[in-house]
Amino acid sequence: MEGYRRLLDYNARWVKGRLAERADYFTRFEIGQRPEFLWIGCSDSRVPAETITGCEPGELFVHRNVANLVVHTDLNLMSVLHFAVEQLHVEHVIVCGHYGCGGIRAAMTRRSYGLVVDKWLRKVKDVYQRHLPSFEAIREPEGKLRRLVELNVIQQVTDLAHTSVIQQAWKDRGAPWLHGWAYDMSTGRIAPLTRMTPEDLPDDIYRFDL
Ligand SMILES: [Zn+2]
């Protein structure tokens, strides 16, 4: 039960180390933040955003949920997106999924995990159903899982482009760029899967007159 103390002990050592590097390491953050990136990732403990990208405090604005989903009715995600894009003016929004994702794996089964989880993962099932022929062509279950991780990321990036927040920012300042990445926990490598810029307009029905 005392395992939590390790975190506090580390923190004390970390503060000492940073202050030894530069005396204003922490006080410089008091003036505010200007992160270049919004990271939308999975809650999985094995995908720590700053660690795998080498980002320091102040560089990543972060939202994480199970299976890195962009749900338009998710007030939490939409608030983060709105603030990051309209107030912080991030240059890039990154959706980073990961191979071996438990949320994606659960969505591929017929098992019920209870009302909330089933509702949350429904969006992943929709991605699977939309691309059914490509999954039927893959024999190995792990291959199907990897493909769904990738297609899920690509769908979430498309869904970002369908928000009025992104479309307004594209019109006003030609940013941010949207990125879809997949992280491989077994190698530590990130593979870029897709990228959308203001030139990549969404399908007509998803475009707002802004
Ligand atoms: Zn995951």
py3Dmol code that shows the C-alpha trace and the ligand (Angstrom):
import py3Dmol

protein = """\
ATOM      1  CA  MET A   1       0.000   0.000   0.000  1.00  0.00           C
ATOM      2  CA  GLU A   2       2.989   2.299   0.392  1.00  0.00           C
ATOM      3  CA  GLY A   3       3.895   2.179  -3.294  1.00  0.00           C
ATOM      4  CA  TYR A   4       2.536   5.660  -3.838  1.00  0.00           C
ATOM      5  CA  ARG A   5       5.395   7.093  -1.763  1.00  0.00           C
ATOM      6  CA  ARG A   6       7.781   6.268  -4.611  1.00  0.00           C
ATOM      7  CA  LEU A   7       6.031   8.885  -6.716  1.00  0.00           C
ATOM      8  CA  LEU A   8       6.387  11.607  -4.101  1.00  0.00           C
ATOM      9  CA  ASP A   9      10.024  10.708  -3.466  1.00  0.00           C
ATOM     10  CA  TYR A  10      10.739  10.855  -7.180  1.00  0.00           C
ATOM     11  CA  ASN A  11       9.026  14.220  -7.404  1.00  0.00           C
ATOM     12  CA  ALA A  12      11.253  15.669  -4.701  1.00  0.00           C
ATOM     13  CA  ARG A  13      14.382  14.435  -6.513  1.00  0.00           C
ATOM     14  CA  TRP A  14      13.053  15.669  -9.850  1.00  0.00           C
ATOM     15  CA  VAL A  15      12.458  19.197  -8.521  1.00  0.00           C
ATOM     16  CA  LYS A  16      15.999  19.269  -7.163  1.00  0.00           C
ATOM     17  CA  GLY A  17      17.438  18.122 -10.476  1.00  0.00           C
ATOM     18  CA  ARG A  18      15.481  20.618 -12.570  1.00  0.00           C
ATOM     19  CA  LEU A  19      16.395  23.526 -10.298  1.00  0.00           C
ATOM     20  CA  ALA A  20      20.039  22.533 -10.522  1.00  0.00           C
ATOM     21  CA  GLU A  21      19.684  22.817 -14.320  1.00  0.00           C
ATOM     22  CA  ARG A  22      18.116  26.247 -14.265  1.00  0.00           C
ATOM     23  CA  ALA A  23      16.866  28.303 -11.339  1.00  0.00           C
ATOM     24  CA  ASP A  24      13.756  29.510 -13.175  1.00  0.00           C
ATOM     25  CA  TYR A  25      12.714  26.052 -14.390  1.00  0.00           C
ATOM     26  CA  PHE A  26       9.352  26.287 -12.607  1.00  0.00           C
ATOM     27  CA  THR A  27       8.771  30.013 -12.193  1.00  0.00           C
ATOM     28  CA  ARG A  28       8.895  30.519 -15.977  1.00  0.00           C
ATOM     29  CA  PHE A  29       5.667  28.497 -16.244  1.00  0.00           C
ATOM     30  CA  GLU A  30       3.793  31.100 -14.199  1.00  0.00           C
ATOM     31  CA  ILE A  31       3.432  33.400 -17.192  1.00  0.00           C
ATOM     32  CA  GLY A  32       1.242  30.863 -19.018  1.00  0.00           C
ATOM     33  CA  GLN A  33       1.458  28.117 -21.600  1.00  0.00           C
ATOM     34  CA  ARG A  34       1.922  28.093 -25.378  1.00  0.00           C
ATOM     35  CA  PRO A  35       1.988  24.406 -26.346  1.00  0.00           C
ATOM     36  CA  GLU A  36       2.501  23.611 -30.030  1.00  0.00           C
ATOM     37  CA  PHE A  37       0.668  20.289 -29.892  1.00  0.00           C
ATOM     38  CA  LEU A  38      -2.644  18.854 -28.730  1.00  0.00           C
ATOM     39  CA  TRP A  39      -2.271  15.136 -28.033  1.00  0.00           C
ATOM     40  CA  ILE A  40      -5.341  12.899 -28.082  1.00  0.00           C
ATOM     41  CA  GLY A  41      -4.191   9.496 -26.934  1.00  0.00           C
ATOM     42  CA  CYS A  42      -5.321   6.315 -25.201  1.00  0.00           C
ATOM     43  CA  SER A  43      -5.474   6.198 -21.392  1.00  0.00           C
ATOM     44  CA  ASP A  44      -3.268   3.080 -21.465  1.00  0.00           C
ATOM     45  CA  SER A  45      -0.381   3.381 -18.984  1.00  0.00           C
ATOM     46  CA  ARG A  46       2.063   2.038 -21.560  1.00  0.00           C
ATOM     47  CA  VAL A  47       1.619   5.021 -23.876  1.00  0.00           C
ATOM     48  CA  PRO A  48       2.961   8.017 -21.938  1.00  0.00           C
ATOM     49  CA  ALA A  49       2.700  10.955 -24.334  1.00  0.00           C
ATOM     50  CA  GLU A  50       5.619  13.072 -23.115  1.00  0.00           C
ATOM     51  CA  THR A  51       7.975  10.155 -22.599  1.00  0.00           C
ATOM     52  CA  ILE A  52       7.660   8.692 -26.097  1.00  0.00           C
ATOM     53  CA  THR A  53       7.861  12.086 -27.835  1.00  0.00           C
ATOM     54  CA  GLY A  54      10.534  13.737 -25.722  1.00  0.00           C
ATOM     55  CA  CYS A  55       8.296  16.650 -24.808  1.00  0.00           C
ATOM     56  CA  GLU A  56       8.945  18.830 -21.779  1.00  0.00           C
ATOM     57  CA  PRO A  57       6.350  20.532 -19.561  1.00  0.00           C
ATOM     58  CA  GLY A  58       4.584  23.221 -21.569  1.00  0.00           C
ATOM     59  CA  GLU A  59       4.885  21.462 -24.926  1.00  0.00           C
ATOM     60  CA  LEU A  60       1.913  19.071 -25.033  1.00  0.00           C
ATOM     61  CA  PHE A  61      -1.714  19.830 -24.253  1.00  0.00           C
ATOM     62  CA  VAL A  62      -3.170  16.401 -23.505  1.00  0.00           C
ATOM     63  CA  HIS A  63      -6.478  14.585 -23.627  1.00  0.00           C
ATOM     64  CA  ARG A  64      -6.591  10.842 -23.110  1.00  0.00           C
ATOM     65  CA  ASN A  65      -9.484   8.379 -23.080  1.00  0.00           C
ATOM     66  CA  VAL A  66     -10.032   4.690 -23.735  1.00  0.00           C
ATOM     67  CA  ALA A  67      -9.161   3.954 -27.390  1.00  0.00           C
ATOM     68  CA  ASN A  68      -8.353   7.618 -28.192  1.00  0.00           C
ATOM     69  CA  LEU A  69     -11.800   8.476 -29.494  1.00  0.00           C
ATOM     70  CA  VAL A  70     -13.070  11.786 -30.838  1.00  0.00           C
ATOM     71  CA  VAL A  71     -16.727  11.808 -29.802  1.00  0.00           C
ATOM     72  CA  HIS A  72     -18.568  14.985 -30.746  1.00  0.00           C
ATOM     73  CA  THR A  73     -20.934  14.736 -27.769  1.00  0.00           C
ATOM     74  CA  ASP A  74     -18.041  14.256 -25.320  1.00  0.00           C
ATOM     75  CA  LEU A  75     -18.038  17.575 -23.491  1.00  0.00           C
ATOM     76  CA  ASN A  76     -14.653  16.785 -21.965  1.00  0.00           C
ATOM     77  CA  LEU A  77     -12.870  16.188 -25.272  1.00  0.00           C
ATOM     78  CA  MET A  78     -14.675  19.020 -27.050  1.00  0.00           C
ATOM     79  CA  SER A  79     -13.754  21.487 -24.293  1.00  0.00           C
ATOM     80  CA  VAL A  80     -10.103  20.464 -24.540  1.00  0.00           C
ATOM     81  CA  LEU A  81     -10.186  20.731 -28.342  1.00  0.00           C
ATOM     82  CA  HIS A  82     -11.923  24.102 -28.288  1.00  0.00           C
ATOM     83  CA  PHE A  83      -9.524  25.583 -25.732  1.00  0.00           C
ATOM     84  CA  ALA A  84      -6.412  24.157 -27.396  1.00  0.00           C
ATOM     85  CA  VAL A  85      -7.372  25.339 -30.886  1.00  0.00           C
ATOM     86  CA  GLU A  86      -9.084  28.672 -30.201  1.00  0.00           C
ATOM     87  CA  GLN A  87      -7.216  29.931 -27.149  1.00  0.00           C
ATOM     88  CA  LEU A  88      -3.832  28.212 -27.198  1.00  0.00           C
ATOM     89  CA  HIS A  89      -3.615  28.177 -31.020  1.00  0.00           C
ATOM     90  CA  VAL A  90      -1.920  24.782 -31.216  1.00  0.00           C
ATOM     91  CA  GLU A  91      -0.263  24.116 -34.574  1.00  0.00           C
ATOM     92  CA  HIS A  92      -0.879  20.373 -34.595  1.00  0.00           C
ATOM     93  CA  VAL A  93      -3.503  17.989 -33.234  1.00  0.00           C
ATOM     94  CA  ILE A  94      -2.239  14.430 -32.932  1.00  0.00           C
ATOM     95  CA  VAL A  95      -4.475  11.395 -32.466  1.00  0.00           C
ATOM     96  CA  CYS A  96      -2.192   8.581 -31.348  1.00  0.00           C
ATOM     97  CA  GLY A  97      -3.539   5.047 -31.095  1.00  0.00           C
ATOM     98  CA  HIS A  98      -1.479   2.034 -30.162  1.00  0.00           C
ATOM     99  CA  TYR A  99      -1.178  -1.583 -31.243  1.00  0.00           C
ATOM    100  CA  GLY A 100      -2.386  -4.010 -28.573  1.00  0.00           C
ATOM    101  CA  CYS A 101      -5.010  -1.518 -27.372  1.00  0.00           C
ATOM    102  CA  GLY A 102      -7.336  -3.185 -24.855  1.00  0.00           C
ATOM    103  CA  GLY A 103     -10.230  -0.930 -25.822  1.00  0.00           C
ATOM    104  CA  ILE A 104      -9.929  -1.840 -29.488  1.00  0.00           C
ATOM    105  CA  ARG A 105      -9.548  -5.526 -28.584  1.00  0.00           C
ATOM    106  CA  ALA A 106     -12.711  -5.385 -26.454  1.00  0.00           C
ATOM    107  CA  ALA A 107     -14.633  -3.686 -29.247  1.00  0.00           C
ATOM    108  CA  MET A 108     -13.766  -6.564 -31.605  1.00  0.00           C
ATOM    109  CA  THR A 109     -15.489  -9.110 -29.367  1.00  0.00           C
ATOM    110  CA  ARG A 110     -19.160  -9.743 -28.649  1.00  0.00           C
ATOM    111  CA  ARG A 111     -18.564  -9.658 -24.932  1.00  0.00           C
ATOM    112  CA  SER A 112     -20.526  -7.100 -22.902  1.00  0.00           C
ATOM    113  CA  TYR A 113     -18.439  -4.967 -20.555  1.00  0.00           C
ATOM    114  CA  GLY A 114     -21.374  -3.080 -19.096  1.00  0.00           C
ATOM    115  CA  LEU A 115     -23.453  -0.185 -20.270  1.00  0.00           C
ATOM    116  CA  VAL A 116     -20.912   2.617 -20.240  1.00  0.00           C
ATOM    117  CA  VAL A 117     -18.015   0.769 -21.816  1.00  0.00           C
ATOM    118  CA  ASP A 118     -20.267  -0.819 -24.422  1.00  0.00           C
ATOM    119  CA  LYS A 119     -21.610   2.592 -25.391  1.00  0.00           C
ATOM    120  CA  TRP A 120     -18.126   4.111 -25.485  1.00  0.00           C
ATOM    121  CA  LEU A 121     -16.671   1.373 -27.678  1.00  0.00           C
ATOM    122  CA  ARG A 122     -19.641   1.339 -30.016  1.00  0.00           C
ATOM    123  CA  LYS A 123     -17.832   3.883 -32.173  1.00  0.00           C
ATOM    124  CA  VAL A 124     -14.957   1.422 -32.702  1.00  0.00           C
ATOM    125  CA  LYS A 125     -17.425  -1.288 -33.735  1.00  0.00           C
ATOM    126  CA  ASP A 126     -18.799   1.143 -36.323  1.00  0.00           C
ATOM    127  CA  VAL A 127     -15.291   1.552 -37.771  1.00  0.00           C
ATOM    128  CA  TYR A 128     -14.981  -2.248 -38.012  1.00  0.00           C
ATOM    129  CA  GLN A 129     -18.366  -2.597 -39.698  1.00  0.00           C
ATOM    130  CA  ARG A 130     -17.606   0.206 -42.167  1.00  0.00           C
ATOM    131  CA  HIS A 131     -14.482  -1.624 -43.334  1.00  0.00           C
ATOM    132  CA  LEU A 132     -15.809  -5.187 -43.019  1.00  0.00           C
ATOM    133  CA  PRO A 133     -14.453  -6.473 -46.373  1.00  0.00           C
ATOM    134  CA  SER A 134     -10.892  -5.431 -45.516  1.00  0.00           C
ATOM    135  CA  PHE A 135     -11.120  -7.285 -42.176  1.00  0.00           C
ATOM    136  CA  GLU A 136     -12.506 -10.421 -43.791  1.00  0.00           C
ATOM    137  CA  ALA A 137      -9.420 -10.460 -46.008  1.00  0.00           C
ATOM    138  CA  ILE A 138      -7.130 -10.678 -42.936  1.00  0.00           C
ATOM    139  CA  ARG A 139      -6.789 -14.174 -41.453  1.00  0.00           C
ATOM    140  CA  GLU A 140      -4.888 -13.610 -38.195  1.00  0.00           C
ATOM    141  CA  PRO A 141      -6.864 -12.120 -35.267  1.00  0.00           C
ATOM    142  CA  GLU A 142      -3.801 -10.016 -34.330  1.00  0.00           C
ATOM    143  CA  GLY A 143      -3.673  -8.701 -37.889  1.00  0.00           C
ATOM    144  CA  LYS A 144      -7.309  -7.682 -37.644  1.00  0.00           C
ATOM    145  CA  LEU A 145      -6.601  -5.950 -34.344  1.00  0.00           C
ATOM    146  CA  ARG A 146      -3.682  -3.998 -35.796  1.00  0.00           C
ATOM    147  CA  ARG A 147      -5.792  -2.938 -38.769  1.00  0.00           C
ATOM    148  CA  LEU A 148      -8.634  -1.779 -36.518  1.00  0.00           C
ATOM    149  CA  VAL A 149      -6.188   0.254 -34.405  1.00  0.00           C
ATOM    150  CA  GLU A 150      -5.069   2.006 -37.593  1.00  0.00           C
ATOM    151  CA  LEU A 151      -8.510   2.513 -39.129  1.00  0.00           C
ATOM    152  CA  ASN A 152      -9.817   3.770 -35.793  1.00  0.00           C
ATOM    153  CA  VAL A 153      -7.104   6.448 -35.639  1.00  0.00           C
ATOM    154  CA  ILE A 154      -7.818   7.502 -39.221  1.00  0.00           C
ATOM    155  CA  GLN A 155     -11.540   7.757 -38.436  1.00  0.00           C
ATOM    156  CA  GLN A 156     -10.893   9.946 -35.366  1.00  0.00           C
ATOM    157  CA  VAL A 157      -8.770  12.332 -37.448  1.00  0.00           C
ATOM    158  CA  THR A 158     -11.599  12.556 -39.992  1.00  0.00           C
ATOM    159  CA  ASP A 159     -14.014  13.228 -37.137  1.00  0.00           C
ATOM    160  CA  LEU A 160     -11.798  16.076 -35.940  1.00  0.00           C
ATOM    161  CA  ALA A 161     -12.057  17.620 -39.403  1.00  0.00           C
ATOM    162  CA  HIS A 162     -15.847  17.389 -39.083  1.00  0.00           C
ATOM    163  CA  THR A 163     -15.915  19.699 -36.045  1.00  0.00           C
ATOM    164  CA  SER A 164     -16.757  23.380 -36.454  1.00  0.00           C
ATOM    165  CA  VAL A 165     -13.805  24.115 -34.127  1.00  0.00           C
ATOM    166  CA  ILE A 166     -11.275  22.749 -36.632  1.00  0.00           C
ATOM    167  CA  GLN A 167     -13.058  24.123 -39.681  1.00  0.00           C
ATOM    168  CA  GLN A 168     -13.219  27.611 -38.149  1.00  0.00           C
ATOM    169  CA  ALA A 169      -9.501  27.524 -37.281  1.00  0.00           C
ATOM    170  CA  TRP A 170      -8.647  26.309 -40.794  1.00  0.00           C
ATOM    171  CA  LYS A 171     -10.574  29.262 -42.213  1.00  0.00           C
ATOM    172  CA  ASP A 172      -9.142  31.826 -39.792  1.00  0.00           C
ATOM    173  CA  ARG A 173      -5.471  30.861 -39.583  1.00  0.00           C
ATOM    174  CA  GLY A 174      -4.800  27.865 -41.834  1.00  0.00           C
ATOM    175  CA  ALA A 175      -4.026  25.619 -38.866  1.00  0.00           C
ATOM    176  CA  PRO A 176      -3.863  23.242 -37.082  1.00  0.00           C
ATOM    177  CA  TRP A 177      -2.711  20.265 -39.078  1.00  0.00           C
ATOM    178  CA  LEU A 178      -4.285  16.978 -37.990  1.00  0.00           C
ATOM    179  CA  HIS A 179      -2.200  13.829 -37.587  1.00  0.00           C
ATOM    180  CA  GLY A 180      -3.044  10.173 -37.020  1.00  0.00           C
ATOM    181  CA  TRP A 181      -0.290   8.025 -35.546  1.00  0.00           C
ATOM    182  CA  ALA A 182       0.028   4.464 -34.237  1.00  0.00           C
ATOM    183  CA  TYR A 183       2.437   3.621 -31.423  1.00  0.00           C
ATOM    184  CA  ASP A 184       3.951   0.157 -31.218  1.00  0.00           C
ATOM    185  CA  MET A 185       4.519  -0.701 -27.559  1.00  0.00           C
ATOM    186  CA  SER A 186       6.755  -3.653 -28.435  1.00  0.00           C
ATOM    187  CA  THR A 187       9.285  -1.512 -30.335  1.00  0.00           C
ATOM    188  CA  GLY A 188       8.634   1.986 -28.988  1.00  0.00           C
ATOM    189  CA  ARG A 189       8.193   3.316 -32.517  1.00  0.00           C
ATOM    190  CA  ILE A 190       5.487   5.675 -33.755  1.00  0.00           C
ATOM    191  CA  ALA A 191       4.187   5.219 -37.301  1.00  0.00           C
ATOM    192  CA  PRO A 192       2.443   8.162 -38.983  1.00  0.00           C
ATOM    193  CA  LEU A 193      -0.758   6.912 -40.675  1.00  0.00           C
ATOM    194  CA  THR A 194      -2.526   9.988 -41.964  1.00  0.00           C
ATOM    195  CA  ARG A 195      -2.359  13.783 -42.070  1.00  0.00           C
ATOM    196  CA  MET A 196      -5.007  16.401 -42.840  1.00  0.00           C
ATOM    197  CA  THR A 197      -4.315  20.059 -43.597  1.00  0.00           C
ATOM    198  CA  PRO A 198      -6.752  22.891 -44.408  1.00  0.00           C
ATOM    199  CA  GLU A 199      -6.518  21.816 -48.067  1.00  0.00           C
ATOM    200  CA  ASP A 200      -8.112  18.471 -47.201  1.00  0.00           C
ATOM    201  CA  LEU A 201     -11.724  19.557 -46.991  1.00  0.00           C
ATOM    202  CA  PRO A 202     -14.164  17.056 -45.503  1.00  0.00           C
ATOM    203  CA  ASP A 203     -16.983  15.598 -47.581  1.00  0.00           C
ATOM    204  CA  ASP A 204     -19.576  18.197 -48.508  1.00  0.00           C
ATOM    205  CA  ILE A 205     -22.246  17.200 -45.975  1.00  0.00           C
ATOM    206  CA  TYR A 206     -19.793  17.656 -43.073  1.00  0.00           C
ATOM    207  CA  ARG A 207     -18.750  21.196 -44.060  1.00  0.00           C
ATOM    208  CA  PHE A 208     -20.108  24.171 -42.170  1.00  0.00           C
ATOM    209  CA  ASP A 209     -20.716  27.585 -43.734  1.00  0.00           C
ATOM    210  CA  LEU A 210     -18.511  29.615 -41.405  1.00  0.00           C
TER     211      LEU A 210
END
"""
ligand_1 = """\
1
ZN
Zn -5.459 1.676 -25.663
"""
view = py3Dmol.view(width=600, height=400)
view.addModel(protein, "pdb")
view.setStyle({"model": 0}, {"cartoon": {"style": "trace"}})
view.addModel(ligand_1, "xyz")
view.setStyle({"model": 1}, {"stick": {}})
view.zoomTo()
view.show()
